[in-house]
């Protein structure tokens, strides 16, 4: 390897580290990266849809440092678990992944409450107030149970809860959406953690 190439690699690593530290300290957005054919790393917070080479490099920091109680809703979760036949630790894991136990959570796509129910499902699930923990947890448990009855496998049911049943039917597996793949992994990790308490 010649000196010029080594120097370029060193400079690239140096600037990458500076970028990472500055992003970690100041930015609040996902960072994507791709490495081109010359080994040069490219970073952006807005990858273009036409360029699928960008991969998630650094996940967005939480917007607040508020921590919500993970036990506050245990009675409601236990009731919904019993009523709909969905394991208590699984419901708790879905809530952890969906909202971090924030009853007022609203996603970028408009999903609301602890179990992040989409507005178009409110009527179908009997939700009058999506921020009411009891209504939201019961509706989310009922919807998840419908997905489980439909797909019969935990990973597929979680994927359907996240990406919608049509996406799971289309691919006949967990859809190849990064968000959904990560979601399924997160819920399963939380589920095993809560199961072993």
Beta strands, then each sheet from edge to edge (+ up, - down):
strand 1: 31-35
strand 2: 41-44
strand 3: 55-58
sheet 1: 2+ 1- 3+
end
